[in-house]
Every structure is written in structure tokens, then in C-alpha cells.
């Protein structure tokens, strides 16, 4: 890894952390940066999961007061998420890089479209209701989302928030807390599979993680000064650029 690559990855981690703090979509940036420095797509995808994981932990802790009110009921969805993530991660490892490369531009286009539609997919507030969990439809939807998250995490948060809004009760903050909790479980299981499969590029991950931590902190400052739509537009542009890059690279 050259000095230039290290600086690029650190800056990508910083930008990813800031984007996640303001509007989400940081996975597009970390995945793209690792692709540009020459990592194979499966390794880039797996390593991106590692770099995003600290953010899932801190965002879950930030909602600890909300999670205390429903964590027992959410255990079923946590178990479902773990099995879904396990299935998705194992499917990824069963592919070779050329096969996964064919899927990447389509996955990026789908995730970018989902991310762009995020503001319209947010659940309507339902004040005064507890965050009910465990319905059959909700469980099936969460399993499908977890499979996707274990396989390719970009856009997972928006997808999960949308499905939880349709299948669970509770106001937006409760649903967002549940989403963060489940995302942490999905990422943890996927990372265990990726590490055991030897597809994580640790030097690149170690460079990006501090950048992501600093970016997440700076994101609070950015959020107060840069409109969320501007950050969202930037992330969508990155997603479209990466999709175009993979389509043309063939």
C-alpha cells in the first residue's frame, strides 16, 4: 500500500463517516475507494463492512434509552437478522470475484436508487405507540433485508428503515433505534464470516477506521452548516459514478 493509497483511504474513511453522520450512504465511499486502490470487489465489500462497524456500535449506543424499552421483544428480529446476514455473507463467499463483479454495478444502481428515495421511504411518525416487533410479515421482511446486508451492505439502512416502518409500530426514533440495533447484528455476523473466510484487507481497514471516527465527529459540525440534500446528492453521485465505472470496466 503506497502513501498515496493510504491518504486516499483515510480521506475516504473521513468522508464516509461524515456522510453517515449527516445523510448516510458512507458504504458507497469506502467501497469505491478500496476499488480504486486495486482491491478485488469481494475484498472491498468485506473490508467496507469492517470499516462501517464502529459507526453501527456508536449509533446503537446513542439510542440506548429507546432500546431499553423494547430490546426483549427485538431479540427475535436480532436472531432472524443474524441468520439472514449469515446466509448473505456465505453467498458472497461462494462467488468468485469475476461473478461478483458482474453483479456489482446492478447492486450499486439499486442501492443508489434506494438511497436517493430515502426521504420518501421514511416511516410516518406514530406517536404514543410502543415499537412492536415479531410479526410474521415483519420477520420475513427483516430476514430478506439481512440477507442483502450480509451480501452487500450499501443502502441496507434505508431499506431496513423502510420495511420496519411498514411492518412495525412506533415513532421514527424508536424505529431508527431498532434499525441501528439490527444493523449492528447484521454487520457483526457478516464480519465474522468474512474474517474466517480471509477476505478482509486489514491494512486498508486499519487506515480507514480512524478516518471514519473523525469523520463521524466532524459530521455533527457539517450537519449544522451543509444542507442534508447536498450531502445526499454527493453520495448519490458517488454511487452512480461507481456503477458507471463497473459497467464500463466490464
Buried (B, 14 or more C-beta within 10 A) or exposed (E): EEEEBBEBBBBBBBBBBBBBBBBBBBBBBBBBBBBBBEBBBBBBBBBBBBBBBBBBEBBBEEBEEBBEBBBEBBEBBBEBBBBBBBBBBBBBBEBEBEEBBEBBBEBBBBBBBBBBEBEEBBBEBBEEEBBBBBBEEBBEBBBBBBBBBBBBBBBBBBBBBBBBBEBBBBBBEBBBBBBBBBBBBBBBBBBBBBBEBEBBBEEBBEBBBBBBBBBBBBBEEBBEEBEEEEBBEBBBEBBBBBBEBBEEEE
